Amino acid sequence: MAKILDKKLVSPAVYELVIEAPLIARKCKPGQFVIVLSDPESERVPFTIADFDRENGTITMIIQVVGNTSRHICEDFEAGDEWDNIVGPLGQPSEMKNFGTVVCVGGGIGVAPVYPIARAYKELGNKVISIIGARNKELVLWEDRMRAVSDELIVCTDDGSYGHKGFVTDPLKAMLEKGEKVDYVIAIGPVIMMRNVARTTEPFKVFTAVSLNTIMVDGTGMCGGCRVLVGGENKFACVDGPEFDAHKVDFANLMERQKMYKTQESVEWGCGGACKCLK
């Protein structure tokens, strides 16, 4: 069982949940994830660990309501309730060392899993430049946390309602074109954002890692649902990743695979495909 200790709405349809999970908190590292089964009738869903507290035995997750299961997990459970089970930590942790200057890019709720990675890089002595983005000011996530672990923080909004007007790739491209020293880039967010970050850094030959949010069932490499093409080879995001060399990821293949269950997802959501939530 996994007890919910705290729950709050941090932006429209996005919840922050603190979970009592001492065994996971003791072992997890930045970049890893868990799989949640809220009750026996529900489905197993992966979520990246956004924060952890080893002393108090807790992990923090940021969950966006995008379908029936995430709605059930976020809206039908309150602080004090328990999920049926939680499994983790799963996946390979982020590569941790002093690279020099690291740029951490987070888009949307991808800011949350970027946070513990940025914090760890800072603790290792790296210069950390963080770029976070959202569609508008209301959707900017964990700005204070990211600022606290960054030497420099750049906030971008698509509509210009806060910070830099434009995409997270804009300031990244600008610093690379200026010849600023960048040794390592990590990007987490929507697939199209990660693809565009990869396209931005590739001409400058800056190593870039992305964390792939593929379709996943068991999280242990048995089902094969999370397979991705990396350097022309099949990899499983759950056991080989979730982080991969962005310049080797076949993003076209990944984006096609993400659409495999679009019809079923729209029916489960209840819109029958009529709305734009899955388009």
Backbone as CSV, one residue per row, in Angstrom:
resi,resn,N_x,N_y,N_z,CA_x,CA_y,CA_z,C_x,C_y,C_z
1,MET,0.834,-1.196,0.000,0.000,0.000,0.000,0.871,1.250,0.000
2,ALA,0.370,2.319,-0.598,1.086,3.586,-0.642,0.142,4.687,-0.165
3,LYS,0.484,5.284,0.952,-0.395,6.292,1.553,-0.087,7.674,1.000
4,ILE,-1.142,8.403,0.665,-1.007,9.787,0.209,-0.940,10.685,1.444
5,LEU,0.178,11.364,1.620,0.358,12.230,2.784,-0.100,13.660,2.517
6,ASP,0.046,14.093,1.274,-0.349,15.466,0.940,-0.729,15.521,-0.530
7,LYS,-1.691,16.359,-0.837,-2.150,16.518,-2.216,-2.561,17.960,-2.420
8,LYS,-2.103,18.557,-3.519,-2.527,19.923,-3.822,-2.519,20.159,-5.325
9,LEU,-3.402,21.057,-5.734,-3.477,21.457,-7.128,-2.468,22.578,-7.349
10,VAL,-1.494,22.367,-8.243,-0.434,23.355,-8.437,-0.636,24.201,-9.689
11,SER,-1.437,23.715,-10.620,-1.841,24.489,-11.797,-3.045,23.751,-12.383
12,PRO,-3.755,24.355,-13.325,-4.952,23.688,-13.849,-4.709,22.246,-14.271
13,ALA,-5.444,21.316,-13.635,-5.388,19.882,-13.941,-4.050,19.235,-13.612
14,VAL,-3.215,19.893,-12.805,-1.919,19.329,-12.417,-1.837,19.259,-10.895
15,TYR,-1.572,18.060,-10.383,-1.550,17.835,-8.937,-0.149,17.445,-8.466
16,GLU,0.180,17.897,-7.271,1.403,17.494,-6.597,1.011,16.578,-5.445
17,LEU,1.550,15.366,-5.435,1.227,14.395,-4.405,2.492,13.919,-3.701
18,VAL,2.452,13.923,-2.378,3.543,13.399,-1.559,3.097,12.033,-1.045
19,ILE,3.890,11.013,-1.332,3.517,9.627,-1.043,4.464,9.013,-0.019
20,GLU,3.910,8.301,0.916,4.721,7.567,1.884,5.244,6.293,1.208
21,ALA,6.536,6.261,0.945,7.156,5.115,0.256,8.605,5.018,0.705
22,PRO,8.854,4.624,1.955,10.217,4.660,2.512,11.235,3.804,1.769
23,LEU,10.840,2.638,1.274,11.790,1.780,0.572,12.211,2.407,-0.763
24,ILE,11.260,3.014,-1.453,11.575,3.673,-2.726,12.410,4.925,-2.475
25,ALA,12.019,5.707,-1.471,12.750,6.939,-1.153,14.201,6.641,-0.778
26,ARG,14.431,5.512,-0.138,15.775,5.149,0.293,16.672,4.809,-0.893
27,LYS,16.086,4.231,-1.955,16.884,3.712,-3.063,16.876,4.564,-4.323
28,CYS,15.859,5.398,-4.513,15.700,6.079,-5.802,16.777,7.121,-6.051
29,LYS,17.005,7.365,-7.345,17.971,8.362,-7.794,17.315,9.232,-8.853
30,PRO,17.859,10.424,-9.107,17.275,11.297,-10.126,17.146,10.593,-11.471
31,GLY,16.002,10.783,-12.096,15.759,10.196,-13.405,14.930,8.930,-13.379
32,GLN,14.731,8.339,-12.208,13.982,7.092,-12.127,12.482,7.346,-11.964
33,PHE,11.696,6.259,-12.069,10.247,6.398,-12.023,9.610,5.276,-11.208
34,VAL,8.307,5.392,-11.005,7.538,4.365,-10.308,6.335,4.002,-11.173
35,ILE,5.718,2.875,-10.865,4.454,2.507,-11.501,3.411,2.371,-10.402
36,VAL,2.277,3.024,-10.610,1.210,3.075,-9.607,0.007,2.258,-10.059
37,LEU,-0.510,1.459,-9.144,-1.807,0.798,-9.322,-2.680,1.310,-8.188
38,SER,-3.599,2.197,-8.508,-4.369,2.860,-7.451,-5.344,1.913,-6.767
39,ASP,-5.914,0.976,-7.518,-6.812,-0.030,-6.947,-6.834,-1.217,-7.899
40,PRO,-7.306,-2.380,-7.465,-7.217,-3.588,-8.285,-7.907,-3.485,-9.641
41,GLU,-8.895,-2.612,-9.789,-9.631,-2.486,-11.039,-9.003,-1.468,-11.989
42,SER,-7.993,-0.758,-11.518,-7.404,0.299,-12.322,-6.291,-0.260,-13.209
43,GLU,-5.634,0.614,-13.983,-4.499,0.210,-14.799,-3.209,0.702,-14.164
44,ARG,-2.109,0.062,-14.518,-0.797,0.440,-13.991,-0.261,1.598,-14.819
45,VAL,0.153,2.670,-14.141,0.588,3.876,-14.841,1.941,4.329,-14.304
46,PRO,2.901,4.637,-15.212,4.215,5.105,-14.767,4.233,6.611,-14.513
47,PHE,4.961,7.010,-13.467,5.158,8.423,-13.153,6.604,8.630,-12.707
48,THR,7.237,9.678,-13.236,8.603,9.981,-12.828,8.623,10.513,-11.406
49,ILE,9.654,10.162,-10.661,9.821,10.681,-9.301,10.334,12.114,-9.400
50,ALA,9.508,13.057,-8.948,9.848,14.474,-9.062,10.697,14.958,-7.891
51,ASP,10.609,14.282,-6.770,11.414,14.632,-5.600,11.366,13.462,-4.630
52,PHE,12.311,13.449,-3.699,12.318,12.390,-2.692,12.965,12.912,-1.418
53,ASP,12.530,12.372,-0.309,13.046,12.738,1.005,13.400,11.449,1.724
54,ARG,14.685,11.114,1.750,15.097,9.838,2.339,14.822,9.799,3.836
55,GLU,15.025,10.914,4.515,14.844,10.954,5.964,13.392,10.703,6.360
56,ASN,12.467,11.309,5.638,11.050,11.156,5.967,10.383,10.019,5.210
57,GLY,11.123,9.388,4.300,10.591,8.234,3.585,9.474,8.568,2.609
58,THR,9.595,9.700,1.912,8.541,10.112,0.992,9.087,10.372,-0.408
59,ILE,8.206,10.244,-1.373,8.509,10.664,-2.739,7.408,11.619,-3.184
60,THR,7.743,12.484,-4.125,6.782,13.450,-4.650,6.586,13.200,-6.128
61,MET,5.318,13.261,-6.565,4.991,13.102,-7.974,4.142,14.268,-8.447
62,ILE,4.361,14.679,-9.667,3.520,15.674,-10.317,2.730,14.940,-11.393
63,ILE,1.404,14.987,-11.293,0.546,14.233,-12.210,-0.445,15.173,-12.883
64,GLN,-0.484,15.104,-14.202,-1.431,15.897,-14.969,-2.619,15.028,-15.358
65,VAL,-3.813,15.535,-15.161,-5.024,14.803,-15.528,-5.213,14.901,-17.037
66,VAL,-5.034,13.774,-17.727,-5.188,13.744,-19.181,-6.132,12.632,-19.637
67,GLY,-6.551,11.773,-18.738,-7.418,10.661,-19.089,-8.120,10.121,-17.861
68,ASN,-8.838,9.025,-18.038,-9.658,8.490,-16.960,-8.835,8.018,-15.769
69,THR,-7.714,7.332,-16.038,-6.911,6.797,-14.935,-6.230,7.899,-14.142
70,SER,-5.617,8.858,-14.829,-4.976,9.963,-14.107,-6.008,10.801,-13.361
71,ARG,-7.211,10.939,-13.935,-8.276,11.648,-13.215,-8.647,10.898,-11.942
72,HIS,-8.787,9.590,-12.052,-9.137,8.759,-10.898,-8.074,8.857,-9.812
73,ILE,-6.809,8.762,-10.219,-5.703,8.824,-9.266,-5.660,10.167,-8.539
74,CYS,-5.907,11.242,-9.280,-5.769,12.586,-8.697,-7.024,13.082,-7.991
75,GLU,-8.184,12.760,-8.526,-9.411,13.370,-8.020,-10.211,12.496,-7.065
76,ASP,-10.048,11.182,-7.151,-10.835,10.290,-6.293,-10.103,9.877,-5.018
77,PHE,-8.860,10.327,-4.869,-8.090,10.017,-3.667,-7.665,11.310,-2.997
78,GLU,-7.699,11.307,-1.665,-7.322,12.485,-0.889,-6.195,12.128,0.071
79,ALA,-5.610,13.134,0.709,-4.585,12.892,1.728,-5.150,11.974,2.799
80,GLY,-4.394,10.934,3.130,-4.848,9.935,4.093,-5.306,8.650,3.430
81,ASP,-5.685,8.728,2.141,-6.088,7.531,1.408,-4.842,6.754,0.968
82,GLU,-5.076,5.517,0.556,-3.976,4.667,0.120,-4.230,4.100,-1.267
83,TRP,-3.186,4.088,-2.089,-3.244,3.363,-3.358,-2.973,1.893,-3.081
84,ASP,-3.412,1.040,-3.994,-3.250,-0.391,-3.795,-1.777,-0.780,-3.749
85,ASN,-0.966,-0.286,-4.694,0.470,-0.545,-4.621,1.239,0.425,-5.508
86,ILE,2.508,0.507,-5.221,3.431,1.334,-5.999,4.748,0.572,-6.116
87,VAL,5.308,0.525,-7.320,6.517,-0.251,-7.592,7.637,0.682,-8.038
88,GLY,8.812,0.511,-7.479,9.942,1.330,-7.889,11.085,1.209,-6.894
89,PRO,12.175,1.898,-7.127,12.418,2.730,-8.303,12.732,1.889,-9.534
90,LEU,12.250,2.343,-10.689,12.440,1.643,-11.952,13.239,2.511,-12.922
91,GLY,13.842,1.873,-13.906,14.614,2.585,-14.907,16.028,2.897,-14.454
92,GLN,16.829,3.329,-15.401,18.211,3.706,-15.116,18.250,5.156,-14.618
93,PRO,19.013,5.443,-13.587,19.117,6.833,-13.136,19.886,7.692,-14.128
94,SER,19.743,8.992,-14.000,20.485,9.926,-14.846,21.981,9.765,-14.625
95,GLU,22.754,10.009,-15.674,24.206,9.961,-15.534,24.652,11.145,-14.682
96,MET,25.367,10.850,-13.616,25.735,11.887,-12.669,27.243,12.059,-12.578
97,LYS,27.721,13.245,-12.955,29.119,13.599,-12.761,29.271,15.095,-13.001
98,ASN,30.454,15.607,-12.781,30.703,17.024,-13.028,31.082,17.188,-14.500
99,PHE,30.099,17.575,-15.309,30.327,17.778,-16.732,30.961,19.142,-16.996
100,GLY,30.621,20.112,-16.156,31.054,21.492,-16.363,29.851,22.400,-16.345
101,THR,29.353,22.736,-17.531,28.123,23.529,-17.639,27.018,22.645,-18.188
102,VAL,25.949,22.535,-17.417,24.823,21.690,-17.787,23.596,22.571,-17.996
103,VAL,22.890,22.339,-19.094,21.628,23.034,-19.342,20.494,22.037,-19.142
104,CYS,19.601,22.350,-18.209,18.455,21.496,-17.902,17.198,22.142,-18.480
105,VAL,16.553,21.456,-19.407,15.391,22.004,-20.100,14.148,21.221,-19.698
106,GLY,13.133,21.932,-19.216,11.883,21.299,-18.830,10.707,21.981,-19.488
107,GLY,9.833,21.199,-20.116,8.648,21.748,-20.746,7.390,21.230,-20.097
108,GLY,6.478,22.122,-19.713,5.235,21.704,-19.071,5.511,20.991,-17.767
109,ILE,4.863,19.845,-17.555,5.100,19.106,-16.313,6.449,18.396,-16.335
110,GLY,7.156,18.455,-17.462,8.510,17.917,-17.522,9.473,18.668,-16.619
111,VAL,9.060,19.848,-16.157,9.890,20.605,-15.213,10.091,19.809,-13.927
112,ALA,9.061,19.092,-13.501,9.138,18.358,-12.232,10.217,17.282,-12.236
113,PRO,10.265,16.388,-13.214,11.356,15.388,-13.213,12.727,15.980,-13.485
114,VAL,12.789,17.166,-14.111,14.072,17.820,-14.325,14.644,18.330,-13.002
115,TYR,13.760,18.686,-12.076,14.199,19.311,-10.821,15.225,18.483,-10.041
116,PRO,14.967,17.209,-9.693,15.978,16.477,-8.922,17.279,16.258,-9.683
117,ILE,17.189,16.231,-11.018,18.389,16.082,-11.843,19.235,17.347,-11.750
118,ALA,18.580,18.499,-11.898,19.288,19.782,-11.796,19.909,19.948,-10.418
119,ARG,19.181,19.570,-9.389,19.687,19.680,-8.013,20.937,18.821,-7.824
120,ALA,20.894,17.607,-8.341,22.044,16.709,-8.199,23.254,17.236,-8.975
121,TYR,23.032,17.772,-10.169,24.144,18.341,-10.936,24.767,19.525,-10.206
122,LYS,23.927,20.333,-9.593,24.430,21.477,-8.830,25.271,21.002,-7.647
123,GLU,24.802,19.974,-6.955,25.525,19.442,-5.800,26.874,18.849,-6.206
124,LEU,26.991,18.405,-7.448,28.246,17.834,-7.947,29.218,18.899,-8.447
125,GLY,28.813,20.155,-8.370,29.708,21.243,-8.744,29.538,21.767,-10.154
126,ASN,28.532,21.293,-10.877,28.288,21.806,-12.216,27.711,23.221,-12.168
127,LYS,27.942,23.984,-13.218,27.189,25.212,-13.427,25.890,24.798,-14.089
128,VAL,24.772,25.127,-13.456,23.475,24.678,-13.943,22.684,25.861,-14.508
129,ILE,22.382,25.776,-15.782,21.493,26.746,-16.419,20.193,26.009,-16.725
130,SER,19.091,26.499,-16.176,17.805,25.831,-16.374,16.903,26.684,-17.251
131,ILE,16.259,26.028,-18.195,15.284,26.673,-19.065,13.969,25.923,-18.904
132,ILE,12.939,26.605,-18.428,11.641,25.957,-18.242,10.592,26.695,-19.061
133,GLY,9.617,25.949,-19.552,8.622,26.554,-20.417,7.222,26.044,-20.160
134,ALA,6.242,26.849,-20.559,4.834,26.494,-20.459,4.062,27.321,-21.474
135,ARG,2.814,26.937,-21.680,2.010,27.680,-22.650,1.734,29.106,-22.182
136,ASN,1.522,29.279,-20.866,1.266,30.610,-20.317,1.728,30.666,-18.873
137,LYS,1.657,31.841,-18.267,2.163,32.059,-16.913,1.500,31.139,-15.902
138,GLU,0.196,30.904,-16.061,-0.556,30.097,-15.112,-0.048,28.661,-15.044
139,LEU,0.587,28.213,-16.121,1.026,26.818,-16.198,2.504,26.620,-15.866
140,VAL,3.213,27.708,-15.544,4.624,27.582,-15.166,4.723,26.809,-13.856
141,LEU,5.547,25.794,-13.835,5.607,24.872,-12.700,6.941,24.942,-11.963
142,TRP,6.897,24.954,-10.666,8.059,24.820,-9.780,9.171,25.823,-10.094
143,GLU,8.798,27.040,-10.406,9.796,28.056,-10.718,10.743,28.293,-9.543
144,ASP,10.190,28.418,-8.333,11.020,28.690,-7.149,12.000,27.552,-6.890
145,ARG,11.538,26.334,-7.036,12.420,25.179,-6.808,13.561,25.163,-7.824
146,MET,13.213,25.408,-9.085,14.238,25.393,-10.123,15.237,26.527,-9.939
147,ARG,14.770,27.680,-9.523,15.671,28.814,-9.300,16.657,28.504,-8.185
148,ALA,16.192,27.789,-7.166,17.034,27.490,-6.007,18.189,26.558,-6.339
149,VAL,18.055,25.755,-7.407,19.112,24.788,-7.743,19.855,25.171,-9.019
150,SER,19.611,26.369,-9.517,20.210,26.800,-10.784,21.082,28.036,-10.599
151,ASP,22.172,28.097,-11.352,22.969,29.322,-11.395,22.258,30.384,-12.213
152,GLU,21.472,29.936,-13.175,20.682,30.842,-14.008,19.397,30.130,-14.393
153,LEU,18.271,30.858,-14.308,16.981,30.291,-14.686,16.334,31.170,-15.742
154,ILE,15.910,30.545,-16.839,15.212,31.244,-17.912,13.817,30.643,-18.033
155,VAL,12.799,31.496,-17.939,11.409,31.049,-18.042,10.846,31.495,-19.379
156,CYS,10.208,30.564,-20.091,9.610,30.871,-21.392,8.115,30.545,-21.369
157,THR,7.332,31.378,-22.012,5.909,31.088,-22.212,5.573,31.286,-23.682
158,ASP,4.736,30.397,-24.207,4.379,30.474,-25.619,3.716,31.805,-25.966
159,ASP,2.856,32.290,-25.047,2.099,33.508,-25.338,2.766,34.785,-24.843
160,GLY,3.920,34.660,-24.186,4.622,35.838,-23.699,4.040,36.449,-22.448
161,SER,3.150,35.741,-21.767,2.529,36.275,-20.550,3.496,36.313,-19.377
162,TYR,4.643,35.639,-19.510,5.642,35.648,-18.437,6.991,35.261,-19.021
163,GLY,8.033,35.941,-18.590,9.378,35.608,-19.049,9.567,35.845,-20.542
164,HIS,10.379,35.000,-21.145,10.691,35.103,-22.572,9.514,34.600,-23.400
165,LYS,9.094,35.366,-24.398,8.029,34.907,-25.279,8.625,33.980,-26.331
166,GLY,8.157,32.755,-26.332,8.665,31.787,-27.299,8.882,30.433,-26.663
167,PHE,9.678,29.615,-27.326,9.891,28.238,-26.897,11.215,28.082,-26.161
168,VAL,11.353,26.984,-25.447,12.574,26.745,-24.664,13.809,26.625,-25.557
169,THR,13.599,26.296,-26.821,14.726,26.179,-27.737,15.316,27.541,-28.113
170,ASP,14.538,28.604,-27.943,15.020,29.937,-28.344,16.248,30.373,-27.536
171,PRO,16.163,30.414,-26.195,17.353,30.813,-25.435,18.478,29.801,-25.532
172,LEU,18.140,28.525,-25.688,19.167,27.497,-25.844,19.961,27.731,-27.131
173,LYS,19.250,27.976,-28.221,19.912,28.235,-29.498,20.746,29.511,-29.429
174,ALA,20.208,30.530,-28.742,20.918,31.812,-28.641,22.249,31.651,-27.926
175,MET,22.266,30.893,-26.825,23.527,30.740,-26.084,24.534,29.897,-26.864
176,LEU,24.050,28.926,-27.629,24.953,28.111,-28.439,25.535,28.928,-29.584
177,GLU,24.692,29.757,-30.205,25.175,30.587,-31.310,26.172,31.646,-30.845
178,LYS,26.043,32.058,-29.575,26.990,33.022,-29.008,28.327,32.376,-28.657
179,GLY,28.349,31.057,-28.690,29.579,30.346,-28.358,29.748,30.097,-26.875
180,GLU,28.652,30.225,-26.117,28.739,29.954,-24.683,29.072,28.478,-24.461
181,LYS,29.852,28.212,-23.453,30.299,26.855,-23.154,29.140,26.042,-22.564
182,VAL,28.746,25.013,-23.281,27.724,24.085,-22.797,28.261,22.675,-22.982
183,ASP,28.338,21.922,-21.899,28.938,20.586,-21.956,27.911,19.461,-22.014
184,TYR,26.704,19.730,-21.553,25.711,18.647,-21.448,24.323,19.281,-21.385
185,VAL,23.375,18.672,-22.083,21.993,19.148,-22.055,21.083,17.979,-21.706
186,ILE,20.141,18.200,-20.809,19.114,17.221,-20.492,17.765,17.886,-20.715
187,ALA,16.878,17.234,-21.466,15.564,17.805,-21.769,14.466,16.802,-21.438
188,ILE,13.430,17.281,-20.748,12.285,16.436,-20.419,11.016,17.248,-20.654
189,GLY,10.077,16.659,-21.378,8.823,17.339,-21.661,8.098,16.645,-22.800
190,PRO,7.208,17.359,-23.486,6.514,16.774,-24.631,7.507,16.264,-25.675
191,VAL,7.128,15.209,-26.378,8.034,14.598,-27.359,8.495,15.608,-28.401
192,ILE,7.583,16.433,-28.883,7.964,17.395,-29.917,8.969,18.417,-29.389
193,MET,8.839,18.762,-28.096,9.811,19.677,-27.496,11.182,19.032,-27.406
194,MET,11.227,17.777,-26.972,12.507,17.083,-26.865,13.145,16.906,-28.239
195,ARG,12.322,16.623,-29.242,12.854,16.505,-30.612,13.472,17.826,-31.051
196,ASN,12.793,18.921,-30.753,13.301,20.224,-31.176,14.567,20.626,-30.417
197,VAL,14.667,20.232,-29.154,15.908,20.473,-28.409,17.047,19.699,-29.051
198,ALA,16.778,18.450,-29.419,17.805,17.627,-30.078,18.256,18.262,-31.391
199,ARG,17.319,18.771,-32.162,17.654,19.417,-33.430,18.450,20.701,-33.211
200,THR,18.189,21.362,-32.096,18.894,22.603,-31.792,20.341,22.352,-31.417
201,THR,20.600,21.309,-30.631,21.958,21.066,-30.134,22.828,20.263,-31.081
202,GLU,22.205,19.485,-31.973,22.986,18.583,-32.827,24.023,19.303,-33.688
203,PRO,23.682,20.440,-34.337,24.703,21.108,-35.157,25.911,21.591,-34.358
204,PHE,25.720,21.775,-33.043,26.802,22.270,-32.191,27.544,21.129,-31.496
205,LYS,27.107,19.893,-31.781,27.754,18.689,-31.234,27.812,18.709,-29.698
206,VAL,26.713,19.148,-29.085,26.595,19.133,-27.627,25.773,17.915,-27.232
207,PHE,26.340,17.041,-26.418,25.608,15.837,-26.029,24.303,16.227,-25.346
208,THR,23.229,15.558,-25.770,21.898,15.873,-25.248,21.178,14.584,-24.873
209,ALA,20.654,14.554,-23.674,19.875,13.410,-23.200,18.410,13.809,-23.106
210,VAL,17.533,12.863,-23.429,16.094,13.084,-23.276,15.500,11.919,-22.496
211,SER,14.465,12.206,-21.714,13.772,11.171,-20.953,12.462,10.877,-21.660
212,LEU,12.291,9.644,-22.138,11.165,9.309,-23.004,9.968,8.765,-22.227
213,ASN,8.835,9.419,-22.454,7.591,9.017,-21.790,6.782,8.126,-22.716
214,THR,7.308,6.938,-22.975,6.672,6.004,-23.904,5.502,5.276,-23.249
215,ILE,4.685,4.634,-24.107,3.628,3.764,-23.601,4.282,2.617,-22.845
216,MET,3.785,2.347,-21.643,4.443,1.363,-20.786,3.392,0.541,-20.035
217,VAL,3.662,-0.746,-19.867,2.722,-1.613,-19.158,3.337,-2.156,-17.870
218,ASP,4.355,-3.008,-17.983,4.886,-3.655,-16.781,6.086,-2.931,-16.181
219,GLY,6.842,-2.212,-16.996,7.971,-1.448,-16.466,9.201,-2.273,-16.156
220,THR,9.217,-3.538,-16.580,10.349,-4.413,-16.278,10.967,-5.032,-17.532
221,GLY,10.553,-4.586,-18.714,11.144,-5.074,-19.950,10.491,-6.299,-20.542
222,MET,9.374,-6.756,-19.977,8.757,-7.992,-20.461,7.726,-7.762,-21.561
223,CYS,6.987,-6.651,-21.516,5.874,-6.487,-22.460,6.333,-5.940,-23.807
224,GLY,7.393,-5.154,-23.830,7.890,-4.589,-25.084,7.117,-3.382,-25.563
225,GLY,6.109,-2.948,-24.818,5.299,-1.815,-25.245,6.054,-0.509,-25.305
226,CYS,7.103,-0.387,-24.513,7.826,0.883,-24.424,9.029,0.957,-25.356
227,ARG,9.110,0.054,-26.330,10.310,0.019,-27.163,10.429,1.277,-28.026
228,VAL,11.653,1.697,-28.185,11.969,2.865,-28.999,13.181,2.526,-29.859
229,LEU,13.304,3.225,-30.977,14.469,3.048,-31.838,15.521,4.083,-31.463
230,VAL,16.681,3.588,-31.038,17.782,4.471,-30.659,19.022,3.997,-31.411
231,GLY,19.532,4.833,-32.277,20.675,4.435,-33.090,20.381,3.246,-33.969
232,GLY,19.114,3.118,-34.382,18.719,2.008,-35.250,18.463,0.707,-34.516
233,GLU,18.594,0.695,-33.194,18.371,-0.511,-32.399,17.143,-0.345,-31.515
234,ASN,16.433,-1.457,-31.298,15.298,-1.435,-30.388,15.794,-1.374,-28.942
235,LYS,15.269,-0.406,-28.209,15.572,-0.283,-26.787,14.254,-0.223,-26.018
236,PHE,14.297,-0.665,-24.766,13.127,-0.570,-23.910,13.319,0.600,-22.957
237,ALA,12.405,1.566,-23.015,12.527,2.760,-22.177,12.507,2.421,-20.691
238,CYS,11.830,1.340,-20.324,11.675,1.026,-18.900,12.947,0.475,-18.264
239,VAL,13.750,-0.258,-19.024,14.950,-0.862,-18.436,16.251,-0.312,-19.031
240,ASP,16.218,0.094,-20.301,17.403,0.689,-20.919,17.439,2.198,-20.685
241,GLY,16.312,2.777,-20.431,16.166,4.221,-20.219,15.620,4.495,-18.830
242,PRO,14.865,5.578,-18.664,14.167,6.306,-19.724,15.013,7.329,-20.484
243,GLU,16.268,7.569,-20.069,17.070,8.581,-20.749,17.919,7.953,-21.859
244,PHE,17.943,8.660,-23.003,18.721,8.203,-24.151,19.408,9.395,-24.810
245,ASP,20.397,9.072,-25.639,21.070,10.073,-26.450,20.054,10.634,-27.439
246,ALA,19.720,11.914,-27.280,18.665,12.520,-28.100,18.982,12.496,-29.582
247,HIS,20.251,12.554,-29.928,20.638,12.607,-31.336,20.537,11.246,-32.016
248,LYS,20.291,10.203,-31.227,20.136,8.864,-31.791,18.693,8.372,-31.750
249,VAL,17.805,9.103,-31.076,16.405,8.687,-30.950,15.666,8.932,-32.265
250,ASP,14.910,7.918,-32.706,14.057,8.061,-33.884,12.737,8.677,-33.413
251,PHE,12.677,9.997,-33.431,11.496,10.688,-32.910,10.259,10.466,-33.774
252,ALA,10.438,10.303,-35.081,9.288,10.046,-35.953,8.617,8.735,-35.570
253,ASN,9.424,7.710,-35.333,8.901,6.420,-34.897,8.239,6.522,-33.531
254,LEU,8.863,7.268,-32.634,8.319,7.435,-31.283,6.963,8.129,-31.326
255,MET,6.840,9.175,-32.127,5.588,9.925,-32.196,4.479,9.088,-32.816
256,GLU,4.815,8.231,-33.757,3.811,7.330,-34.333,3.341,6.312,-33.307
257,ARG,4.279,5.765,-32.547,3.919,4.765,-31.537,3.063,5.387,-30.433
258,GLN,3.287,6.655,-30.124,2.490,7.320,-29.093,1.024,7.440,-29.494
259,LYS,0.742,7.345,-30.789,-0.629,7.476,-31.281,-1.343,6.127,-31.403
260,MET,-0.659,5.036,-31.075,-1.201,3.701,-31.329,-2.572,3.465,-30.708
261,TYR,-2.788,4.004,-29.500,-4.036,3.738,-28.792,-4.870,5.005,-28.646
262,LYS,-4.713,5.920,-29.601,-5.416,7.199,-29.534,-6.933,7.010,-29.487
263,THR,-7.453,6.098,-30.314,-8.901,5.865,-30.351,-9.396,5.329,-29.024
264,GLN,-8.691,4.313,-28.498,-9.106,3.733,-27.221,-8.988,4.755,-26.089
265,GLU,-7.947,5.573,-26.132,-7.758,6.576,-25.086,-8.876,7.609,-25.114
266,SER,-9.311,7.994,-26.305,-10.370,8.992,-26.404,-11.686,8.436,-25.894
267,VAL,-11.954,7.153,-26.151,-13.167,6.520,-25.638,-13.117,6.426,-24.132
268,GLU,-11.949,6.039,-23.588,-11.772,5.931,-22.142,-11.959,7.287,-21.472
269,TRP,-11.484,8.331,-22.164,-11.609,9.677,-21.612,-13.065,10.127,-21.616
270,GLY,-13.841,9.595,-22.569,-15.257,9.912,-22.572,-15.672,10.898,-23.641
271,CYS,-14.708,11.388,-24.432,-15.043,12.387,-25.445,-15.342,11.741,-26.791
272,GLY,-15.026,10.442,-26.917,-15.275,9.785,-28.184,-14.436,10.319,-29.321
273,GLY,-13.394,11.064,-28.976,-12.531,11.626,-30.012,-12.993,12.971,-30.511
274,ALA,-14.070,13.516,-29.924,-14.632,14.768,-30.428,-13.848,15.997,-29.970
275,CYS,-13.193,15.882,-28.824,-12.473,17.055,-28.326,-11.040,17.069,-28.839
276,LYS,-10.248,18.007,-28.365,-8.878,18.156,-28.833,-7.857,17.679,-27.809
277,CYS,-8.285,16.991,-26.760,-7.376,16.647,-25.662,-6.277,15.685,-26.091
278,LEU,-6.530,14.892,-27.128,-5.535,13.900,-27.524,-4.954,14.191,-28.899
279,LYS,-5.224,15.381,-29.432,-4.754,15.717,-30.778,-3.508,16.577,-30.721
